[in-house]
Amino acid sequence: MCRWAAWIGQPIFLEEIISRPDHSLIVQSRQADECKTATNADGFGIAWYDHRTEPGLYRDVYPAWSDPNLAAVARQVKSRLFLAHVRASTGSAISRNNCHPFAVGRWSFMHNGQVGGFEAVRKQVDMAIPDALYPDRKGASDSEAIFLTALGLGLDTRPVAAMEEAVAQIQLLSEDRGTAPHMRLSAAYSDGASLYAVRYASDTRAPSLYYRYCRQLRGYMVVSEPLMTGGSGWEEVPQGSICTFTDTGVERRDFLSDIPSDCAA
């Protein structure tokens, strides 16, 4: 499993999430509290939006706590919207191409969770990725496959519905040929204008997800687990929900309350 954090609001230095809080993302890479693997040392990454439509992307395979370049970048780079991730692999190799976030065009995506028995369904999942997007399949993870499948289903124009259909399609493949748990998902994705965060599972054990409006910094922190120990004001996202964050607020709705049978590939 993994830990991640995202921000949307007034521009802040990345260190406000990555390294400064007492339970920052770098701290969580050593000692996470709310996942079965306390250490998330299989790489890290950041996607951030600034002057261009496409996000900047910085990823590497080192543990987040051991790379001084990450701390240096976080001290200097300022952004109004960014995604940051520390990885604990659930099976795919430790490589830069498997590190989150993933980015294609203006979209970025990161994920904590798993597709049950992914190796048994990987061929079928990959075949559902459109030919035009398959060159962007750089790694071998289930996370990247979910992202590219959603892009192929119309993420540009249907950002919630396309993600629902992608998750449903891949979950049904796991139910047919994979193993339980078939889908566990805590994910964030963005087009540079809005930030989407989803918490879902095919069983009752969806990965943790919280958000908080930070008045001092004027924006929303969206996280796998709170960045401050003993801090108040964190809102837990209910399982089976997706939140859309914008500069003006947050809107929550159900995510995949029913899986349509015609989503199967």
C-alpha atoms as one frame of an Amber mdcrd trajectory, in Angstrom:
protein
   0.000   0.000   0.000   1.034   3.646  -0.293   0.546   7.099   1.221  -0.301
  10.248  -0.663  -1.269  13.880  -0.189  -2.641  16.599  -2.452  -3.294  20.326
  -2.290  -5.623  22.754  -4.061  -5.899  26.423  -3.090  -3.609  29.415  -2.895
  -0.045  28.692  -4.052   2.077  27.158  -1.285   5.538  25.647  -1.114   5.434
  21.884  -1.525   7.220  21.483   1.816   3.987  22.481   3.593   2.780  18.948
   2.871   5.864  16.955   1.952   8.271  17.765   4.773   7.162  20.457   7.235
   4.236  18.912   9.233   5.105  16.593  12.112   3.391  13.717  10.277   4.389
  14.873   6.787   4.468  12.645   3.739   8.188  12.037   4.278   7.479  10.958
   7.867   4.746   8.651   6.563   7.232   7.060   4.175   9.038   5.792   7.310
   6.123   5.341   9.704   2.571   5.388   8.375  -0.178   4.871  10.941  -3.220
   3.833   8.914  -2.056   1.168   6.482  -0.824  -2.400   6.837   2.677  -1.498
   5.650   4.125   1.192   7.898   7.110   1.716   5.571   6.564   3.149   2.080
  10.055   3.026   0.624   9.588   1.882  -2.989   9.843   5.312  -4.592   8.143
   8.689  -4.525   6.797  11.315  -6.868   5.286  14.773  -7.249   3.075  16.251
  -9.972   2.459  19.995  -9.813   0.725  22.644 -11.900   2.151  26.090 -12.512
   2.504  28.074 -15.752   1.815  25.297 -18.252  -1.237  23.145 -18.907   0.700
  19.921 -18.377   1.935  19.157 -14.859   5.567  19.082 -13.870   6.631  15.608
 -12.799   9.461  14.494 -10.495   9.753  10.804  -9.567  12.445   8.467  -8.350
  12.913   5.010  -6.873  14.638   6.014  -3.630  12.870   6.156  -0.269  11.493
   9.678   0.148  13.432  10.231   3.390  16.785   9.474   1.746  16.698  11.846
  -1.237  17.960  15.352  -0.384  16.809  16.555  -3.816  13.190  15.990  -2.822
  13.545  18.191   0.252  15.337  20.850  -1.822  12.638  20.859  -4.517   9.892
  21.011  -1.876  11.507  24.079  -0.286  11.689  25.989  -3.567   8.707  24.955
  -5.705   5.379  26.698  -5.135   2.074  25.556  -6.644  -1.669  26.030  -6.279
  -2.376  22.384  -7.094  -0.126  19.393  -6.607  -0.129  15.655  -5.935   2.566
  13.855  -3.917   3.003  10.112  -3.325   5.237   7.631  -1.477   5.038   4.057
  -2.715   4.859   0.597  -1.171   4.670  -1.838  -4.078   1.932  -4.468  -4.128
   3.763  -6.536  -6.728   5.098  -4.524  -9.658   8.811  -3.762  -9.861  10.529
  -0.862  -8.161  11.181   1.396 -11.139  10.663   5.041 -12.009   7.945   4.090
 -14.507   5.941   2.471 -11.710   6.232   5.466  -9.374   3.218   7.713  -8.917
   1.880  10.177  -9.900   1.323   9.285 -13.536   0.760  12.061 -16.055  -0.703
  12.143 -19.562  -1.429  15.502 -21.168  -3.040  17.772 -18.595  -4.062  14.879
 -16.312  -2.224  13.468 -13.318  -3.206  10.469 -11.174  -2.019   8.641  -8.056
  -3.415   5.648  -6.188  -3.253   3.679  -2.976  -4.768   0.216  -3.098  -4.799
  -2.860  -5.299  -6.559  -4.885  -7.955  -6.856  -8.425  -6.623  -4.904 -10.955
  -8.685  -3.801  -8.299 -11.150  -1.242 -10.494 -12.906  -4.017 -12.897 -13.863
  -6.052 -10.138 -15.533  -3.309  -7.791 -16.688  -3.519  -8.860 -20.348  -7.277
  -8.235 -20.464  -6.901  -4.906 -18.667  -4.182  -3.732 -21.034  -6.225  -4.767
 -24.075  -8.968  -2.351 -22.986  -6.578   0.620 -23.139  -7.102   2.397 -26.504
  -4.299   2.136 -29.061  -3.778   5.912 -28.980  -3.058   5.771 -25.243  -1.090
   2.545 -25.094   2.280   4.256 -25.761   1.693   5.973 -22.396   1.691   2.565
 -20.671   5.267   3.011 -19.452   5.111   0.808 -16.350   3.442  -2.411 -15.230
   1.286  -1.357 -12.286  -2.444  -1.782 -11.807  -2.587   1.909 -10.840  -1.355
   3.145 -14.215  -3.797   0.768 -15.919  -6.752   2.258 -14.007  -5.640   5.756
 -15.067  -5.216   4.939 -18.753  -8.491   3.015 -18.837 -10.298   6.033 -17.392
  -8.645   8.327 -19.936  -9.850   6.032 -22.694 -13.381   6.139 -21.317 -13.568
   9.932 -21.547 -11.892  11.393 -18.464 -11.476  14.707 -20.304 -15.221  15.316
 -20.528 -16.638  12.908 -17.898 -14.128  12.980 -15.053 -16.285  11.153 -12.487
 -18.251   8.805 -14.739 -15.141   7.702 -16.673 -13.322   6.809 -13.449 -16.371
   4.907 -12.188 -16.565   2.923 -15.410 -12.830   2.167 -15.400 -12.885   0.919
 -11.807 -16.042  -1.142 -12.429 -14.592  -2.692 -15.573 -11.355  -3.725 -13.882
 -13.108  -4.926 -10.728 -15.344  -7.217 -12.791 -12.284  -8.720 -14.476 -10.778
  -9.388 -11.051 -14.016 -10.984  -9.869 -13.985 -13.227 -12.948 -10.299 -14.242
 -13.005  -8.468 -12.629 -10.105  -8.550 -12.907  -6.328 -10.149 -11.059  -3.425
 -10.024  -8.268  -2.437 -10.968  -7.409  -6.002 -10.653  -3.631  -5.715  -9.332
  -1.283  -3.076  -8.928   2.311  -4.128  -7.957   5.604  -2.582  -6.970   7.832
  -5.474  -6.513  11.458  -6.458  -6.455  12.881  -9.957  -6.495  16.309 -11.531
  -6.723  18.203 -14.805  -5.021  21.263 -13.331  -8.330  22.990 -12.584 -10.119
  20.624 -10.176  -8.890  17.926  -7.809 -10.797  14.652  -7.526 -10.385  12.225
  -4.629 -12.124   8.851  -4.407 -12.407   6.214  -1.667 -13.842   2.852  -2.688
 -13.509  -0.905  -2.131 -15.247  -4.054  -3.316 -15.282  -5.166   0.330 -15.648
  -3.107   3.514 -11.977  -2.110   3.849 -11.380   0.880   1.620  -8.033   2.633
   2.199  -8.216   5.697   4.424  -8.879   9.173   3.008  -9.281  12.574   4.702
  -9.463  16.239   3.808  -9.215  19.521   5.671  -9.671  23.166   4.800  -6.587
  25.032   6.001  -7.601  28.627   6.714  -4.063  29.847   7.260  -2.878  28.564
   3.870  -6.271  29.057   2.183  -6.873  25.731   0.561  -7.682  22.047   0.918
  -5.294  19.333   2.023  -6.433  15.890   0.820  -4.509  13.005   2.359  -4.271
   9.287   3.030  -3.855  10.123   6.702  -3.655  13.385   8.660  -0.433  15.362
   8.381  -0.484  16.561  11.995  -0.512  14.215  14.982  -3.394  14.960  17.294
  -4.697  17.620  14.915  -8.395  18.363  14.649 -10.500  19.444  11.706  -9.888
  16.454   9.431 -12.974  15.144   7.637 -12.968  11.414   6.860 -14.309  10.638
   3.392 -16.933   7.855   3.631 -16.262   4.640   1.744 -17.909   4.675  -1.680
 -17.521   8.420  -2.182 -15.811  10.819  -4.553 -15.021  14.443  -3.721 -14.478
  17.219  -6.233 -12.354  20.079  -4.896 -12.197  23.479  -6.583 -11.061  26.937
  -5.555 -14.566  27.615  -4.255 -15.266  24.486  -2.204 -15.828  20.729  -2.137
 -18.677  18.593  -3.424 -19.141  14.937  -2.444 -21.224  12.255  -4.161 -21.526
   8.469  -4.169 -18.997   6.506  -6.191 -20.041   3.227  -7.812 -23.022   2.499
  -5.618 -23.938  -0.112  -8.249 -21.613  -1.800 -10.725 -23.385  -2.155 -14.088
 -22.909  -5.606 -15.613 -22.267  -4.143 -19.077 -18.985  -2.603 -17.843 -17.246
  -5.957 -18.216 -14.644  -5.988 -20.963
